[in-house]
Amino acid sequence: MIKWRDKGNRLKHKENYSILDLIADILIWIPEVLLFPIRLLFWGMRGLGRVIGNWLDVW
């Protein structure tokens, strides 16, 4: 029963989203946002290379 009461108290006294939380989120997402297009290009070129390579093997 104590666990349920503690959970209820935490929900009632929910803390606001702080500046430090925002900074941490930004620092975590920056590398992902920057690397995502590079990953897309890499996987796209790799897939295209495989398709072309397989097509050339058929001929």
Secondary structure, 3 states (H helix, E strand, C coil): CHHHHHHHHHHHCCCCCCHHHHHHHHHHHHHHHHHHHHHHHHHHHHHHHHHHHHHHHHC
